[in-house]
């Protein structure tokens, strides 16, 4: 059971930036309460276009798979879908630089 670190980009939908921030603030703790992620604190940052980037650690590949059937997680993902679009981090302007710099998430 090897932990898996992932990077995800959440691009807020029009007028949904604040709702996305609130959801992101509780994302890790929700996953932690379901025993799906480790205690390692996530790194959260913001791109120039407002996309929120989160780096966090799943307990294992199996935990990632279990998330797809967990009702609490499925509800949270539904909330995410209503406030953002998931985008590949590599599509962000900052990702084109050797050292990709982002603003801290607050």
N, CA, C and O atoms as a DFTB+ gen file, in Angstrom:
424 C
 N C O
     1  1       0.844      -1.190       0.000
     2  2       0.000       0.000       0.000
     3  2       0.884       1.247       0.000
     4  3       1.198       1.799       1.054
     5  1       1.269       1.667      -1.166
     6  2       2.105       2.843      -1.313
     7  2       1.242       4.074      -1.496
     8  3       0.317       4.080      -2.308
     9  1       1.545       5.104      -0.746
    10  2       0.818       6.368      -0.873
    11  2       1.028       6.939      -2.270
    12  3       2.029       6.650      -2.926
    13  1       0.077       7.751      -2.717
    14  2       0.134       8.395      -4.032
    15  2      -0.095       9.886      -3.872
    16  3      -1.118      10.313      -3.336
    17  1       0.864      10.678      -4.339
    18  2       0.708      12.133      -4.308
    19  2       0.145      12.569      -5.649
    20  3       0.623      12.147      -6.702
    21  1      -0.875      13.415      -5.603
    22  2      -1.519      13.903      -6.820
    23  2      -1.529      15.428      -6.846
    24  3      -1.445      16.092      -5.813
    25  1      -1.634      15.958      -8.062
    26  2      -1.760      17.388      -8.282
    27  2      -3.019      17.589      -9.113
    28  3      -3.198      16.952     -10.151
    29  1      -3.888      18.478      -8.650
    30  2      -5.139      18.709      -9.375
    31  2      -5.376      20.213      -9.516
    32  3      -5.030      21.001      -8.635
    33  1      -5.972      20.585     -10.641
    34  2      -6.312      21.985     -10.882
    35  2      -7.814      22.175     -10.922
    36  3      -8.521      21.448     -11.619
    37  1      -8.304      23.158     -10.169
    38  2      -9.735      23.486     -10.117
    39  2      -9.912      24.896     -10.679
    40  3      -9.527      25.870     -10.032
    41  1     -10.484      25.013     -11.861
    42  2     -10.716      26.335     -12.458
    43  2     -12.129      26.777     -12.103
    44  3     -13.091      26.117     -12.496
    45  1     -12.277      27.881     -11.367
    46  2     -13.622      28.275     -10.925
    47  2     -14.528      28.665     -12.091
    48  3     -14.099      29.307     -13.050
    49  1     -15.768      28.265     -11.980
    50  2     -16.776      28.703     -12.944
    51  2     -17.115      30.161     -12.645
    52  3     -16.866      30.656     -11.545
    53  1     -17.676      30.828     -13.621
    54  2     -18.032      32.243     -13.493
    55  2     -18.821      32.482     -12.213
    56  3     -19.853      31.853     -11.983
    57  1     -18.328      33.395     -11.384
    58  2     -19.014      33.768     -10.156
    59  2     -18.927      32.757      -9.030
    60  3     -19.615      32.909      -8.021
    61  1     -18.099      31.726      -9.172
    62  2     -18.035      30.651      -8.175
    63  2     -16.693      30.571      -7.444
    64  3     -16.425      29.591      -6.749
    65  1     -15.851      31.592      -7.595
    66  2     -14.511      31.545      -6.992
    67  2     -14.561      31.399      -5.475
    68  3     -13.815      30.600      -4.909
    69  1     -15.413      32.145      -4.822
    70  2     -15.487      32.077      -3.353
    71  2     -16.026      30.727      -2.882
    72  3     -15.542      30.181      -1.890
    73  1     -17.011      30.191      -3.575
    74  2     -17.551      28.868      -3.222
    75  2     -16.471      27.801      -3.403
    76  3     -16.371      26.873      -2.600
    77  1     -15.667      27.933      -4.454
    78  2     -14.575      26.981      -4.678
    79  2     -13.541      27.076      -3.562
    80  3     -13.044      26.053      -3.090
    81  1     -13.219      28.279      -3.142
    82  2     -12.255      28.446      -2.048
    83  2     -12.757      27.771      -0.779
    84  3     -11.999      27.074      -0.104
    85  1     -14.014      27.973      -0.455
    86  2     -14.581      27.366       0.750
    87  2     -14.541      25.842       0.668
    88  3     -14.190      25.172       1.639
    89  1     -14.895      25.310      -0.473
    90  2     -14.873      23.863      -0.669
    91  2     -13.448      23.329      -0.551
    92  3     -13.223      22.281       0.054
    93  1     -12.503      24.035      -1.120
    94  2     -11.105      23.611      -1.066
    95  2     -10.579      23.644       0.371
    96  3      -9.768      22.800       0.752
    97  1     -11.030      24.595       1.154
    98  2     -10.590      24.675       2.557
    99  2     -10.964      23.421       3.350
   100  3     -10.257      23.055       4.289
   101  1     -12.044      22.772       2.991
   102  2     -12.470      21.586       3.746
   103  2     -12.228      20.267       3.012
   104  3     -12.556      19.198       3.527
   105  1     -11.659      20.344       1.820
   106  2     -11.431      19.149       1.002
   107  2     -10.595      18.094       1.720
   108  3     -11.024      16.950       1.867
   109  1      -9.399      18.481       2.166
   110  2      -8.493      17.506       2.772
   111  2      -9.080      16.906       4.044
   112  3      -8.992      15.696       4.256
   113  1      -9.673      17.734       4.884
   114  2     -10.229      17.198       6.137
   115  2     -11.378      16.223       5.860
   116  3     -11.549      15.242       6.584
   117  1     -12.151      16.490       4.830
   118  2     -13.225      15.550       4.470
   119  2     -12.638      14.215       4.044
   120  3     -13.091      13.161       4.490
   121  1     -11.635      14.257       3.187
   122  2     -10.984      13.014       2.757
   123  2     -10.295      12.323       3.925
   124  3     -10.291      11.095       4.009
   125  1      -9.717      13.104       4.817
   126  2      -9.031      12.532       5.988
   127  2     -10.031      11.845       6.903
   128  3      -9.755      10.763       7.422
   129  1     -11.182      12.457       7.105
   130  2     -12.215      11.842       7.948
   131  2     -12.708      10.515       7.380
   132  3     -13.224       9.671       8.112
   133  1     -12.547      10.338       6.078
   134  2     -12.936       9.082       5.424
   135  2     -11.755       8.109       5.324
   136  3     -11.867       7.056       4.698
   137  1     -10.621       8.467       5.946
   138  2      -9.404       7.641       5.960
   139  2      -8.859       7.362       4.558
   140  3      -8.357       6.272       4.281
   141  1      -8.964       8.359       3.682
   142  2      -8.516       8.180       2.307
   143  2      -7.201       8.891       2.001
   144  3      -6.502       8.521       1.058
   145  1      -6.860       9.904       2.786
   146  2      -5.603      10.634       2.580
   147  2      -4.766      10.562       3.851
   148  3      -5.260      10.259       4.937
   149  1      -3.481      10.852       3.674
   150  2      -2.562      10.816       4.811
   151  2      -2.670      12.112       5.616
   152  3      -3.412      13.026       5.255
   153  1      -1.930      12.165       6.690
   154  2      -1.888      13.373       7.527
   155  2      -1.042      14.479       6.915
   156  3      -1.051      15.610       7.402
   157  1      -0.314      14.163       5.853
   158  2       0.531      15.182       5.206
   159  2      -0.371      16.331       4.751
   160  3      -1.340      16.118       4.023
   161  1      -0.046      17.530       5.181
   162  2      -0.861      18.690       4.824
   163  2      -0.768      18.965       3.330
   164  3       0.309      18.848       2.747
   165  1      -1.875      19.325       2.707
   166  2      -1.826      19.632       1.274
   167  2      -1.125      20.969       1.038
   168  3      -1.075      21.833       1.914
   169  1      -0.597      21.108      -0.148
   170  2      -0.081      22.398      -0.606
   171  2      -1.122      22.927      -1.587
   172  3      -1.485      22.255      -2.552
   173  1      -1.591      24.130      -1.325
   174  2      -2.639      24.718      -2.160
   175  2      -2.154      26.079      -2.636
   176  3      -1.646      26.880      -1.851
   177  1      -2.317      26.331      -3.928
   178  2      -1.850      27.580      -4.521
   179  2      -2.821      28.044      -5.591
   180  3      -3.744      27.321      -5.966
   181  1      -2.600      29.280      -6.085
   182  2      -3.519      29.870      -7.048
   183  2      -2.735      30.378      -8.253
   184  3      -1.725      31.066      -8.106
   185  1      -3.214      30.031      -9.447
   186  2      -2.614      30.490     -10.693
   187  2      -3.135      31.882     -11.050
   188  3      -4.113      32.357     -10.473
   189  1      -2.473      32.525     -12.003
   190  2      -2.870      33.867     -12.448
   191  2      -4.320      33.924     -12.903
   192  3      -4.998      34.930     -12.698
   193  1      -4.799      32.844     -13.523
   194  2      -6.168      32.843     -14.040
   195  2      -7.208      32.457     -12.989
   196  3      -8.385      32.295     -13.312
   197  1      -6.777      32.310     -11.727
   198  2      -7.698      31.979     -10.642
   199  2      -7.840      30.493     -10.362
   200  3      -8.519      30.105      -9.411
   201  1      -7.205      29.654     -11.178
   202  2      -7.256      28.213     -10.947
   203  2      -6.562      27.892      -9.631
   204  3      -5.469      28.384      -9.352
   205  1      -7.211      27.064      -8.834
   206  2      -6.629      26.591      -7.579
   207  2      -5.954      25.255      -7.852
   208  3      -6.548      24.352      -8.441
   209  1      -4.705      25.143      -7.414
   210  2      -3.938      23.913      -7.579
   211  2      -3.736      23.313      -6.196
   212  3      -3.333      23.997      -5.255
   213  1      -4.021      22.032      -6.096
   214  2      -3.860      21.345      -4.811
   215  2      -2.965      20.123      -5.000
   216  3      -3.139      19.351      -5.944
   217  1      -2.018      19.962      -4.100
   218  2      -1.144      18.797      -4.067
   219  2      -1.439      18.081      -2.750
   220  3      -1.280      18.654      -1.672
   221  1      -1.864      16.834      -2.848
   222  2      -2.171      16.089      -1.624
   223  2      -1.848      14.617      -1.806
   224  3      -1.579      14.160      -2.917
   225  1      -1.876      13.877      -0.701
   226  2      -1.420      12.486      -0.702
   227  2      -2.533      11.518      -0.295
   228  3      -3.035      11.547       0.829
   229  1      -2.895      10.669      -1.242
   230  2      -3.817       9.573      -0.945
   231  2      -3.077       8.516      -0.125
   232  3      -1.864       8.360      -0.266
   233  1      -3.787       7.803       0.716
   234  2      -3.192       6.726       1.501
   235  2      -2.599       5.662       0.574
   236  3      -1.524       5.127       0.847
   237  1      -3.300       5.359      -0.519
   238  2      -2.857       4.319      -1.451
   239  2      -3.667       4.425      -2.744
   240  3      -4.628       5.190      -2.830
   241  1      -3.269       3.657      -3.725
   242  2      -4.051       3.589      -4.966
   243  2      -5.437       3.024      -4.657
   244  3      -6.434       3.448      -5.242
   245  1      -5.486       2.089      -3.759
   246  2      -6.763       1.503      -3.350
   247  2      -7.687       2.555      -2.735
   248  3      -8.893       2.545      -2.980
   249  1      -7.124       3.454      -1.942
   250  2      -7.922       4.535      -1.344
   251  2      -8.477       5.445      -2.433
   252  3      -9.616       5.902      -2.340
   253  1      -7.676       5.711      -3.468
   254  2      -8.150       6.518      -4.591
   255  2      -9.365       5.849      -5.244
   256  3     -10.345       6.508      -5.592
   257  1      -9.277       4.546      -5.397
   258  2     -10.372       3.791      -6.013
   259  2     -11.608       3.776      -5.110
   260  3     -12.733       3.905      -5.593
   261  1     -11.397       3.619      -3.800
   262  2     -12.512       3.604      -2.846
   263  2     -13.267       4.930      -2.848
   264  3     -14.473       4.969      -2.604
   265  1     -12.554       6.003      -3.121
   266  2     -13.202       7.318      -3.153
   267  2     -14.339       7.358      -4.172
   268  3     -15.314       8.088      -3.989
   269  1     -14.218       6.582      -5.233
   270  2     -15.220       6.588      -6.304
   271  2     -16.526       5.891      -5.920
   272  3     -17.494       5.919      -6.680
   273  1     -16.550       5.274      -4.753
   274  2     -17.789       4.651      -4.267
   275  2     -18.194       5.174      -2.891
   276  3     -19.186       4.723      -2.319
   277  1     -17.434       6.116      -2.368
   278  2     -17.707       6.669      -1.048
   279  2     -18.752       7.776      -1.164
   280  3     -18.512       8.764      -1.859
   281  1     -19.908       7.640      -0.503
   282  2     -20.980       8.628      -0.650
   283  2     -20.590      10.043      -0.210
   284  3     -21.043      11.020      -0.806
   285  1     -19.768      10.159       0.812
   286  2     -19.336      11.481       1.282
   287  2     -18.474      12.148       0.212
   288  3     -18.649      13.328      -0.092
   289  1     -17.555      11.391      -0.346
   290  2     -16.669      11.923      -1.378
   291  2     -17.456      12.229      -2.646
   292  3     -17.241      13.270      -3.268
   293  1     -18.349      11.354      -3.031
   294  2     -19.155      11.592      -4.232
   295  2     -19.975      12.871      -4.102
   296  3     -20.124      13.615      -5.072
   297  1     -20.505      13.130      -2.912
   298  2     -21.255      14.374      -2.673
   299  2     -20.334      15.585      -2.808
   300  3     -20.707      16.593      -3.410
   301  1     -19.127      15.480      -2.244
   302  2     -18.176      16.577      -2.334
   303  2     -17.775      16.815      -3.793
   304  3     -17.675      17.964      -4.223
   305  1     -17.547      15.750      -4.551
   306  2     -17.174      15.901      -5.958
   307  2     -18.307      16.544      -6.750
   308  3     -18.063      17.299      -7.691
   309  1     -19.537      16.244      -6.369
   310  2     -20.684      16.885      -7.022
   311  2     -20.662      18.393      -6.742
   312  3     -20.948      19.199      -7.627
   313  1     -20.325      18.758      -5.517
   314  2     -20.203      20.181      -5.175
   315  2     -19.092      20.825      -5.996
   316  3     -19.260      21.932      -6.507
   317  1     -17.966      20.143      -6.123
   318  2     -16.871      20.668      -6.944
   319  2     -17.344      20.889      -8.379
   320  3     -17.049      21.924      -8.976
   321  1     -18.068      19.935      -8.928
   322  2     -18.544      20.053     -10.310
   323  2     -19.431      21.270     -10.517
   324  3     -19.489      21.818     -11.618
   325  1     -20.117      21.692      -9.472
   326  2     -21.006      22.840      -9.609
   327  2     -20.255      24.171      -9.547
   328  3     -20.792      25.198      -9.960
   329  1     -19.020      24.166      -9.036
   330  2     -18.287      25.435      -8.877
   331  2     -17.001      25.531      -9.699
   332  3     -16.405      26.605      -9.788
   333  1     -16.569      24.420     -10.302
   334  2     -15.307      24.472     -11.055
   335  2     -15.262      23.421     -12.150
   336  3     -16.086      22.509     -12.219
   337  1     -14.267      23.592     -12.996
   338  2     -13.904      22.577     -13.977
   339  2     -12.523      22.072     -13.597
   340  3     -11.655      22.858     -13.217
   341  1     -12.317      20.772     -13.696
   342  2     -11.002      20.195     -13.433
   343  2     -10.149      20.416     -14.685
   344  3     -10.594      20.147     -15.801
   345  1      -8.938      20.902     -14.495
   346  2      -8.063      21.114     -15.648
   347  2      -6.695      20.507     -15.371
   348  3      -6.257      20.461     -14.221
   349  1      -6.016      20.038     -16.421
   350  2      -4.645      19.552     -16.228
   351  2      -3.744      20.723     -15.841
   352  3      -3.776      21.775     -16.480
   353  1      -2.965      20.541     -14.825
   354  2      -2.080      21.599     -14.340
   355  2      -1.107      22.021     -15.441
   356  3      -0.696      23.180     -15.484
   357  1      -0.738      21.110     -16.322
   358  2       0.178      21.414     -17.405
   359  2      -0.349      22.440     -18.391
   360  3       0.420      22.982     -19.185
   361  1      -1.642      22.716     -18.357
   362  2      -2.229      23.713     -19.259
   363  2      -2.118      25.134     -18.713
   364  3      -2.403      26.094     -19.429
   365  1      -1.716      25.274     -17.477
   366  2      -1.592      26.602     -16.878
   367  2      -0.353      27.307     -17.414
   368  3       0.675      26.678     -17.661
   369  1      -0.463      28.607     -17.589
   370  2       0.659      29.409     -18.086
   371  2       1.910      29.188     -17.246
   372  3       3.008      29.060     -17.787
   373  1       1.750      29.143     -15.937
   374  2       2.880      28.987     -15.025
   375  2       3.629      27.673     -15.257
   376  3       4.833      27.600     -15.014
   377  1       2.939      26.651     -15.718
   378  2       3.552      25.341     -15.904
   379  2       4.559      25.332     -17.054
   380  3       5.328      24.382     -17.195
   381  1       4.557      26.362     -17.858
   382  2       5.496      26.452     -18.980
   383  2       6.884      26.919     -18.544
   384  3       7.823      26.889     -19.339
   385  1       7.020      27.345     -17.298
   386  2       8.291      27.847     -16.781
   387  2       9.060      26.735     -16.083
   388  3       8.470      25.803     -15.537
   389  1      10.367      26.843     -16.109
   390  2      11.205      25.862     -15.425
   391  2      10.850      25.805     -13.937
   392  3      10.738      24.725     -13.356
   393  1      10.675      26.986     -13.330
   394  2      10.225      27.063     -11.946
   395  2       8.829      27.678     -11.965
   396  3       8.682      28.889     -12.133
   397  1       7.824      26.858     -11.796
   398  2       6.442      27.321     -11.849
   399  2       6.080      27.983     -10.530
   400  3       6.043      27.328      -9.488
   401  1       5.813      29.278     -10.578
   402  2       5.507      30.025      -9.358
   403  2       4.018      30.378      -9.314
   404  3       3.440      30.827     -10.304
   405  1       3.417      30.166      -8.150
   406  2       2.001      30.442      -7.940
   407  2       1.842      31.281      -6.678
   408  3       2.757      31.376      -5.860
   409  1       0.685      31.878      -6.537
   410  2       0.355      32.620      -5.319
   411  2      -0.099      31.620      -4.260
   412  3      -0.688      30.594      -4.600
   413  1       0.166      31.901      -2.975
   414  2      -0.329      31.014      -1.925
   415  2      -1.851      31.111      -1.815
   416  3      -2.437      32.168      -2.046
   417  1      -2.463      30.013      -1.466
   418  2      -3.908      29.964      -1.221
   419  2      -4.142      30.405       0.206
   420  3      -3.424      29.992       1.117
   421  1      -5.150      31.246       0.404
   422  2      -5.433      31.726       1.768
   423  2      -6.808      31.337       2.202
   424  3      -7.216      31.656       3.319
